[in-house]
Amino acid sequence: MNSPAKILRQIKRRVQSVTYGNPLYRLVLDQGEVAQKIGLSLPDLWPGDAQAGQMLIARQGSLLDPLEGVFADQETPCCHLLTQEALRDLRAVGTERARQRAVVLIQEWMEDLSAWDEESWSPPVLGARLSNWIAFYDFFSPCARPAFTRDFLICATRQLRHLLLTAQSGFTGVEGLYVVKGLIFGGLALVDRERALSLGFELLERQLTAEILPDGGHVARNPSVHAHMLRLLIDMRDALQVAGLEVPSAMTLAITRMLPVLKFFRHGDGSLALFHGSCEERALLLDATVSLARMRTRLIKRLPYMGYERVVAGRSLLVVDVGAPPLRPFDKEAHAGLMGFEFSVGREKIITNCGAAPHHKPHWWSALRATAAHSTITVCDKNACALLPEGGIAQRPLRVSTLRYEQDQKAYVDCAHDGYAQRHHVTVARSLRLSASGDQLEGEDLIEGVQGQEFSIRWHLHPAVRAMLSQDGGSVLLRTASGSGWRLRLCPPFHESPALEPSVYCADGRLVRTLQVRISGFSGSGTTRVQWVLSREGSKDKKGA
C-alpha cells in the first residue's frame, strides 16, 4: 500500500506533466525579452580531465545513448553527468576539435530539451546545466555558427524562466546550491537579473542558515558534500565579484567557515576521509578549492557539531567519527559507522572505512553503509543504527558522547554510543590514544551490559597495504607500499586471535578488493574490555597498551 507522501508525489508528477508538457507552457516561457548575447563572462576555474575529454572527442554518435568508456561505471542520469563534467573535460583538451565537440553536444542537449520531462527539467539539474553552459560559453562559442548561437540563447533564456517559476526551497545540499547557482548565473548573463538574483539570494541564505553548523561543517556529515558545496559557493562569489556586485554576507561567512573543515578531512595524500557516503575526490580539485577560496584559515582539531575528531602526531593522522547520524532530510547517504576511524601516515593510508558504492549497485550501496563496513565495533552482526533500504536512518542511538584530552604525552579520543542498548542490551565505548611521535595508536574497546552478546571489531586496510598473520597468530604485520612496517596486536587478557578476511574499498565508485583484520568474541558479565595496539615496527613507542 502506498504511503500518503508517495501518493502526493505521484499526483504532483501528473500535474507537472500536464502543465509543463503542454505546448502552451512553452509559449509562456518564450514571452518577453530574449538575451541577444551572454551579458557577462563567468568562466569556470576548476581543472578538468583531459583524458576523459579525449574519450568524448573520440566517441562518435550521441552521448544521450547509454554511456560507455569514461562513464562505464556510472549510471547517474545522462543529463546530470554531461552538463557538469563533459564541457570541463573538453576544455582541458583545449583543441579546436574539443570546441567543436562541445558545440555538437550542446546541440544534442538542446534538441533533447525540446519537450519537458521531470528529470532534465528538475530545478537542480536545470540549474547545473544552465550555469555550466554560461561558464563555458567563451570556450565553445568561437566555433559556433550564428544559427546555433541564436538557438542557444533562446534555449538558455527559456530554461532560466522555467527555473524562476519552479525554484523553491525544499532542495538541500548540493542540489539546493545548484538551483541558486543557476539563478545567479542566469540572472547575471541572460535576463531578469533583479528577479533572479533576489530569489537566488533568498534561497541561499535560507539554505545556509539551515545546513551549515556552528563549527562550519555541513549537517549531512559527508565530506564530499561539504567540498562540493564549498566549490559552488566559490563559483557564485566569484561571479558576483566579476559583475561588480556585493557578495551576500551569508555567502562570505559560509566560505570562511567551511574552508577549515575541508582541510580537516584531508589525508596526507590530499584525498578526503571516507565517512557518510563521501569519496576520496581528486586531490587536484581539492587543492584548487583551497587555492580559489583565497582565504587564510587556521587548522582545526575538532568539529564538535559535525561530530569528528582529528589528531595529528608526527607524520600520523587519525580521524574519528564521534557523532550521531545526521537528521532527516540530510540522512539520505548516512552510514551506520559510529566510532569508525581512519589512520594514515604521510601519504599512505593504513586503516580506512570501506567507502561508498554508487547507487546503481544497490547491493553494494547498502552493504557499504553498514556498521561492518567501517573500522569500528559491531554487535550481533547488526548495524549500530537501523538503515532504511532506500536511504536514511530508521532508528538512531539515543546518546552519543565524546571526550578529548591529553595525558602522558598522548592524545586521547574517548567516545561511546547506545545504538545497541534497546535491541541487545549493551552499550559500546572506544578510547583511541595516539603517541606524541605518531608511531603508536592504542585502542581500548568496551562492551558493557548483558553477557553472551557476540561482537566483532574490524580494521579495514587500504588496498595498498599488505597483511600477514604472525606465526603465533597473535598479531598481524602490515606493510605499506613504501615498505614501512606496522604491527597490529591484541593485548591480554583477550585470548581470541585476529583473522584476516576479504574486504572492499570503494573510494571513487570502483570496488577494489582488499583485506580486513577482524576479531570476534562474546560479552561477559559487566564490562568486556578489548585492548589493541597498532605500532610502527622498530619504534621506541612499541611497548604495549
N, C-alpha and C positions, 0 to 999 in steps of 0.2 A: 504494500500500500504506500502510495506516495505521500510524503510529508507535506504540510501546508506550504512550507517555504519552497519546496520543489514545484508544487502546483503553481504558485505565484510566479516563479521563474519561467515556467512554460508559457503561462499567459502573457507575460511580458515579452517573450521572444516572438510570439504570434502577433502581438500588437505592433512590435517594431518591424517585423517582416512586412506587414500590410502597409504600415506608414512609410517607412524608408524605402521600401521596394517599389512604391508607386511612382510612375513616371512624372506625376505632378510634383512630387517632392523634389525631383531633380530640377524642375523649373523654379521652385522656390530657392534652391541653393544658387542657381545661376542669376538670380535677380541682384541688381546692384553693380557696383564697380568691380572690375576685374583688374588685377595687377598687370601693368604693361611690362614690368621688369622686376627683378629681385631688388627691392629697395635698399638692402643693406647686406654687405658681405659678412657672413658669420662663419668663418672657416672652422672645420673640425681639427683639433690639435692632437688627437690620440694616434698612437702608432698602429698601423695595420700589419697584416701578414702577407708579405709579397708572394710567398709560395702558394697560399690559398688563392691569391689574386691571379697567379699564372694558371692555376687549375680552372678558374672561372673563365679565363680567356680561351683556354684550350677546349672547353666543353662546347659542343655545338647544340643548337636547339634551345628550347625554352627551359628556363630554370623553374618554371611553375610546375613542371613534372616532378615526380619523386626524385629527391636529390641523391647524388652519388658522390664519390670522391671525397672532397674535403668535408662534406656533411653526411658521410655514410653512417656515422654512429649517432646521428641526431635525428629526432623526429619532431622537433619544435615546428610549429606552423610555418610554412614556407614564407608567407608574407612577413612574419616576425623576424625570421633569420636574415632574409635578404636585405630588408630595409635597415638593419643595424650594422651588419658586418661587410656585406659584399662591396659596397662603394668604398669603404675604408681600405679593404684589401686591394681593390683595383688601383686606388690612388697610391698605395705603397709600391706598386709596379711602376706607375708613372709614365708609361709609354702612350703613344697615340692609339695603339690598339686597345689599351686599357680604357682610355676615354671613350672610344667607340663602343666598346663592350658595355660600359656604363649606360650610354645612351640607349642601346638596344634593350638592356634590362629594364630601364625606366619606361620605355615604350611598352614593353610587355606588361609591366605592372599597371600602367595607365589603362590599357585595354582590359585587364582583369578587373579593374575598379569601375568599369562602366556600369555594372549592376551591383547594388548593395548586397552585402552578406554580413552576417553577425561577426565573423572573425576578423576579416580585413578592415571593417569599418568600426570596430570597437575603439573607444577613445584612447586606451593605452597604445594599441598598435598604430592607430592613426597618428597619434602624437609623435611616436618614434619615427614613423615613415616621413611625416611632413618635415620634422626638424632635420632629419638626415638629408632629405632632398635639398633643403635650403643650404645646409652646411657644406655639401659637396657640389653645389651649383657651379662655383668657379672652376672646379676640376673638369666637369664633363661638358659645360656649355660651349667652350671654344670650338668643338667639333660638331655642334648641333645645328641643324637646319632651322630656318625661321619658322616653318610649319610646326616642327617639334617644340620649339620654344613657346609658341603661342598655345599649343595644346597643353604643354606642361604647366604654364601659368594658370590656365583655366582650371585644370585638374587640381592644382595645389590650392587655389582660392576656394574651390568647391569643398575640398577636404577641411579647410580651416573653418568655413561656415558651418559645416556639419559638426565639427568639434566644438564650436561655440554653443551650439544648440544642445549637445549631449554631454559636455564636460561637467560633471557634478562631483561633489565629494562622495566618498564611498570607495574609491580606488586607493589602495595603500601601497607603501613601499616603493619599489622601482616603477610599478605600473602607474601609481599616482604621480610620480615626478615626470614620467613621460607625457602624461596629459598636460601638465604645467609647461613642460619644455615645448610641446607643440604649440601651445597658445602663445608663449613668449616669442619663439622664433617666427611663427606665422604672423603675429602682430607687428614685429619689427621689420619683416622683409616683404609682407604682402599688403593686406588691407585691414581695416577695422582695428588699428593699433590701440586706441584708447580702451575699447571694449575688451579686446583680447588680453591686454596687459592687466587690466583691472581684475578680470576673472582669474587670470593666472596667479596674480599676487594673493588674491583671497584664498584660493585653494592651497597655495604653497604655505602660507602662514598657518592655516588650519592643520595641514598635514604635519608640518614640522613640530608644532605645539603638541600634537598627539603622539608622535613617534620618536622624537629624539629625547633620550633620557637625560637627567641632570649631569651624568658623567660624560655625555657626548655619544654614547652608544645608541644603536638602533634597537627598538623594542623587540624585533624579531630574533635578536641574539645571533644572527647569521653574519659572519664576517664578510662574505661575498656580497650580500645585500647592502651592507654598510658601505663597502667600497664602491659599488655601482651607483648608489645614491650620491655619494660624495662627488663622483665624476660628473653626474648630471647637474649637480649644484654649481660646480666649477664652470661647466658649459654655459649655464644660464647667467651666472655672474659676469663672465667674460663678454657674452653677447650684449648685456645691458651696458657694460663699460664701453664697448665699441660704439654703441648707439649714443653714448654721452648721457645716459640716464642714471639716476641714482639707484644704487643697488639696495633692495629692501634690507633693513637691519636684521630681520629674521634669517635671511639667506647668509649674510656675512657671519653672523653668530654661529649658525649651524656648521659652516665650513671650518671655522676656528675651533669648534669643539669636537668635530668629527675627525679631523686630521690626526691628532694624537692617538685616537682609538685605532685607526688604520695601522699606524706604526706598531701599536701594541700587539697586533695579531701576526706580524711578520716574523717568520723564522730567518735564520742566518742566510739561507739561500734566496731570500726575497719573497718566498711564497707565503700564502696565508695558512693559518692553522685550520683544521677541519672540524668544525662544530656546527651543529644545527643546519645541515644542508649546504654548507659552504664548499667551494672547491679551491684549489691552490691559487688559481688565477695566474696570468702571465706576469712574471717579475718586471718585465719592461713596462707593462701597462701600469703596474703599481708604482714603479719609480716615476713614471710620468705624472701620476696623480699627485704624488708628494711634491714634485717639482712645480707643476702648474698651479697648485694651491697657493704658491707664493707667500707662505707664512712660516715663520719660525715658531716651533712649539716645543714644549718640554716633553721629556719622556715620562710616561706614567707607568706605575706598577700595578694599580688596582682599578677595576671597573666595578664598584660596589653595586651600582644599579643594574648594569648589564649582566653582572654575575660572573666575572672572570678574575683570576689572579695570574700575574706574570712575575716570575722570579728569574733573575739573571745573575750568574756567578761564574767568573772566569769566562770561558767560551760557551758555557752551557746555558740553555734556555728551557724553562718549564712553564707551560701554560695550562691552567686548570679551570675546568668548568665547575663553578661553585654555586650556580644559581638554579632557580626553578625554571621549568619550561615556559616559554612565552605564552601570554594570554591570547585568547581569541580577539580579533581575527588574524593575529600575527603568528599563529602556530601552525600554519599550513605545512611548512617544511620542517617542523620541530622534530628533534630526535629525543630518544629516551636515555641519553648518555650521561646521566647525573654522575658527577665526580670523576668524569673521564679526564685524561690529561694527555698532552703531547710533550715530548722531550727531544731536543736536538742539541748538537754540539757543533759550533761553527756553521758550516754549510751543509752538514749531514744530519738528517733526521734519523732517530733511532726508534723511539716509541711513538706511535701515532694512533689516531682513530681511523676507521675504515673509509670515511668519506661519505659521499652521497651519489647514488646511481641516478641516471636520467629517468624521467617519468615514463618513457616509452618501454622501460624494462621494469614493469610493476613488481615482479617478484623480488628483484634485487633492490628496487627502491624501498620496499617495505623492510627487507632484511637489514639494510644498512641503517635504517632508523632505529633498530632495536638496541637495547642496552648491551647485548652481547657483541655488537659491532664496535664497541668503544673500550678503551683501556680503563676498565673500572670493575666494580663488583656486581655480580648478577646472583639473585636468589631464586632457587627453584626453576631456573631457566626461563624466568618471566621478565617482562620489562619493568623498569622502576616506575614508569607511569604508563597508563593504558593508551595505546595508539589507535587512532581511527584508520581504517584501511584506505580511505580517500584522502588522508592527511589531517593533521590536527591531533589534539590531545583529548581523550575522553575522561580520564581520571588523573588527577595530579597529586603530588605529595602535598601534605598539609603544612609541613615545616621543612625548610632548608636553612642550614646555618653555616657560617664560615668564620674563621678567626685566623688572622695573620700576625706573626710576630717573629722576633729574632732571639735566639738563645744559644749559647755555647758556639758562637760563630757559625750558626746555621740559620737559614731562613725557613720558617715553618708555615705551612698552609694546612689548617685543620678544617674539615668540612663534614657535614652529616645530612642525612635526609630520612624521612619516614615513609618513602614510597612503597615499602613492603609491609608497613605496620598493619594495615587493615586486612590485607589478604593473607599474610604469612606470619604476622605477629612478631616480626623482628624489625629492628632499625639497624642501619648501617652507617659507619663513620670511617673516615680516612684521614690520616696525618701524613703529609709529604714533607720531607726535610732535605734541603739541598745544601751541601757543604760550601764553605766560602770559596774554595778553589773550583767548585763545579764538577769535581771528579767523583762525587758520590751522591747518589739520590737514595735516601732511605724512605721506606714506606711502612705504615702500620695500618692494617685494615681490621675493623672491628664489626662483628655481627653480634647483636645483643637481643635477647628475647627467648622464645621457646626453643628447646633443643630439637635436633633431628631435621632441621631445615637444610636442604642441600644448597651449597653456594659455589660459585666459581669466581676466580679473579683472573683477568686476562690482560696481557700486554701484547698489543698488536704491533708487529715490526714493519718498518718501512721495507719495500721490496729490495732496496739496495743493501740491506743488512743480511748477512749470512749467519745462521744459528746452528749450534751443535751442542747436544747434551753432553755433560761431563761423564766420565767413565763410571763414577759412583751414582750418577743420576740425580745428584742433589743440586745442581746448578746448570745454567745454560751460558755458553760462551757466545758472545755476539761480536761479529767482525764487520766493520763498516767498509765502504768502498775504498777509503784511503788506507785501510789496514789497521785502523785504531781498534783495540780490543776492549770490550766491556763484558762484565760478568754479572748475571742476574742470579741471585741465590736466596733461598729461604733460610730463615733463622729459627733455631729451636725455640719452643718445643713443638712447632708444627712439623709433623712427620711425613706428610704427603709429598711426593716428588713432583716436580714440574713436568709437563708434557709439551712437546712441540706438535702443533696441529696446523692444518691449512687455514689460510685466511685470504682476504682480498683487500685490495687498495684501489680506491676509485677517487682520484684527485682531480680528474679533468673529463669525466664522463666515460672513461675507458676502464674496464675492470682488469686489474693486474693481479696475478697470483702472488701471494706472499705467505708468511708464517705468523703464528701467534704462539706465545707461551701461555699455558693455562694450568692453574692448579685448582683442585676441587676438594671439597670436604663437607662435613655436616656440622651444624652449630651444636655446641654443647649447652649445658645449663649455665645461665648467667651470660658472661661475655666470652666470645671466641675471638682470639687475637691471632692475626697472621702478620708476621714481620718479614720484610724482604729488603734486599739491598741491591741496587744497580751501581756498580763501581767500575771505574776505569782500571784495566789491568796494569799493575805496577805502580798505582798511585799511592801516595803516603796516607790517603784517607781510608784505604782498604783495611778496615778493622772489624767491621760488623756493626749492627744497629745497637 
